[in-house]
């Protein structure tokens, strides 16, 4: 496999990773959490969320690593590090920020702090816990969607 073919593979893996990762975040934000909020049984709500979200977190960890490695490779291959110094490439900054936030949440904050914090809060006040959870997911999904739209348009020459 030559360098260009490796670059094309990296781009394909990067896009696939974003689709699986952000698509999953959209599902959790727009479908799963609202459905769980409607469950009357608070214990069932928490148990079901932890079970389903845990499975998604495993997948999200894998695809965020693949997405990040592929993105790093593409920037290095194209030698476009200078774009981080140019405001018209704001979407690269946002993509990197979104990736960094999710990576920190998935690999550091969630296993060390957030899981225990959310479980304790949901046990004491389920409505409040799920409202906070839903708000955070909406913010992260919104940033992600802006990054995706900006990246697709910007990488094809559209100037915002």
Secondary structure, DSSP 8 states (H G I E B T S, - for coil): --HHHHHHHHHHHHHHHHHHHHHHHHHIIIIIHHHHHT-S-HHHHHHHHHHHHHHHHHHHHHHHHHHHHHHHHHHHHHT-GGGGG-GGGHHHHHHHHHHHHHHHIIIIIIIIIIHHHHHHHHHH-HHHHHHHHHHHHHHHHHHHHHHHHHHHHHHTT---
